[in-house]
Amino acid sequence: MKNNKNSSYGITTGSAATAAAVAALLTVNGNITPQIDIETPFGILKIDINCSRKISSNSGMACVVKMPYNDPDVTTNLKICADVKITEDSEIKIKGGEGVGKVTKPGLQIPVGEHAINPVPRQMIETNLQKMLPKGKGAEVIIFVPKGEEIAKRTMNSRLGITRGISILGTTGIARPMSSKAYKESLACQIDVAVAEGYEDLIFVPGNIGERLAVKILDAPKDKIVQMSNFVGYMLDKAEEKGISKIMLFGHAGKLIKIAAGIFNTKNSVADGRREIIAAYCGLLGADKKLIEAIFKSKTTEDMITILDKENMTFPIFELIGKSIKEKCQERYNIDFDIIIVTMNGRILNKQ
């Protein structure tokens, strides 16, 4: 597979770093090439080289641009580079430079204090360089990403304790289109970090709004809070796999109420049902047709709450919804759940 913008697949940051390292090593012998082949767990990949040059008689550098494909992410069009120096021992040492994050919290695949270059990319770099190095020689490899620190602000890295840069990632060498696998895996890493920090009961929130309100209302430490995004079921699956026994689901009504209907992927394009859920509970509590029609005409959950407030029905409705969320979760998971549903301004809508 070739790394080009028309491909239905892309390359990982790990493949880009590997290709840059190989191209950098080739420059030592004066070999400046526009494209190289690298060996990956997926197979042989052809990757374009953006630039390369010889630095000295035993060192060189090269860069690869992570080209766009059918599922662009924040690292698309990012330049990933490598400095490679041939050494007299037979060891290949891999470090991070500018724009490659450093691990500051336990619980990840890389030890604290090391640069965030994951095991598979490290192995890919070693495997590809070993085939090319002169017998008995080793190499010092520095992977650097000129705009990595800036781009990292748009990733999960800061939540995972990875500072000042991106991570060099990948398990196969290729990035699959329209797959949320990598993003979901980065979300699940939050659980590992929280456990490594010593927390046994966690707070799961839908996203940034939930986290901000949990910190404010519960005075909760950020390391105890796990963002689920829309992947409620996936994250609870992972929590159970990792032995978490108690979880508080805390978040805005617009997201959490979907769980009351057994919806464990809360993305609107997958399932919505907010009006239907609230209307159903209104009916259970004897609301008249006029109120239920008003709920169905509402465009947002906050609008529905305003309508319920006028009828003094907000707390009874959300108390039932909270109980239903807990029941739905405990039917699926061997975890003790607490549920707190809030408005955008942090007003709690059910018993804690």
Buried (B, 14 or more C-beta within 10 A) or exposed (E): BBBBEEBEBBBBBBBBBBBBBBBBBBBBEEEBEEEBEBBBBBEEBBBBBBBBEBBEEBBBBBBBBBBBBBBBBEBBEBBBBBBBBBBEEEEBEBBBBBBBBBBBBBBBBBEEEBBBBBEBBBBBBBBBBEEBBEEEBBBBBBBBBBBBBEBBEEBBBBBBBBBBBBBBBBBBBBBBEEEBEBBBBBBBBBBBBBBBBEBEBBBBBBBEBBBBBBBEBBEBEEBBBBBBBBBBBBBBBBBBEEEBEEBBBBBBBBBBBBBBBBBBBBBEEEBBBBBEBBBBBBBEEEBEEEBBEBBEEBEEBBBBBBBBEEBEBBBBBBBBBBBBBBEBBEEEBEBBBBBBBBBBEEBBBBEE
